[in-house]
Amino acid sequence: MTTRLRQPWPVTATAVLAATLAGAVHAHSIEAEDGDAEAAFDVVHARVSADGPHLVFRMAVSDDAGTSKPTATGELAGSDVFSYVWPTGLDTSEVGFGEDQGILAMAVTAHPDFDDTPLFDENGDGNLDNDGNVWHSHWVVLVPDEACGDGALKVKDIPEGSDPKLPPTWPGLPIFIDSPGYSPVIGEETVRVRAPFGDAERLVDTSYDAVTAGLRVNESVHAPLLCVVDVFDVASGDLSQPGRVTSGE
């Protein structure tokens, strides 16, 4: 099943960056208002917690979590990515990128037309290169780019010839993405992923939001390589990151 845009991008990318830097103040978990997204992407609740050495990302949807994936096209160019995303107030250096590179987000994604986890065999068939359609996790850095549309975000591109700081599990794509191999757990109504952080308790009170979205690979396979093109639902309604990381599972 292919899902398309349910609502316009709710705020400008500049406002998103401002909210990330300033932080919002009201909630720990986020209770989402009713939306019109299909059940698999209709966010109803989100929570991020520090559990010993892990940050635990949770998202609850109306039903059928993980059942809707993009339709395969057989081509990388123009192919779609479906995602469950937690934009955070964490600095990008926390996971191995350079400092202050943009919005650091945990993403659980599926995309049948390419594999971006070259170190991992998610479907267990002995082939490391054919797992893109299995839900898997990434750290991504999001930044605004008008080339993606008015107020839209993209996964930050790596300009040719530059040498930015990147995590050791960077998959080799020319974008700020990490493929750390954290296995998401998907239930009927929930998506959950545990990310090791050493002393995760120091991250308590960090801001976050929860988003379901579609991204698309540029038809030219050049920058901007991966744009956010479809916003299915936003837990806060406006990407203000009202959630706060809490202590304990």
Number of C-alpha atoms within 10 A of each C-alpha: 8 11 18 14 14 15 14 14 23 16 15 16 21 14 15 23 19 12 18 26 17 13 20 18 13 11 15 20 20 23 16 19 14 12 19 11 21 18 17 22 31 26 32 24 19 26 23 32 25 25 19 16 14 19 26 21 23 23 28 25 24 19 18 17 21 24 12 16 22 18 16 15 12 10 12 19 17 17 21 28 26 28 26 28 24 27 25 24 26 19 21 22 15 12 19 16 23 15 12 13 16 22 23 28 24 21 25 25 24 25 25 22 21 20 18 21 24 18 14 19 17 20 14 9 9 10 12 17 15 19 24 22 21 18 22 25 25 22 25 25 25 26 20 23 18 12 13 19 14 14 18 25 27 27 26 24 19 17 11 8 6 7 8 12 12 19 19 12 16 22 19 14 12 17 22 26 27 25 21 21 17 15 16 19 15 18 13 14 19 21 19 19 21 20 21 16 17 11 13 20 19 12 18 17 20 22 28 30 28 34 24 25 23 24 23 22 21 18 15 11 12 12 21 23 23 25 26 24 22 22 23 27 31 28 28 22 17 17 24 24 29 23 27 26 26 21 17 15 11
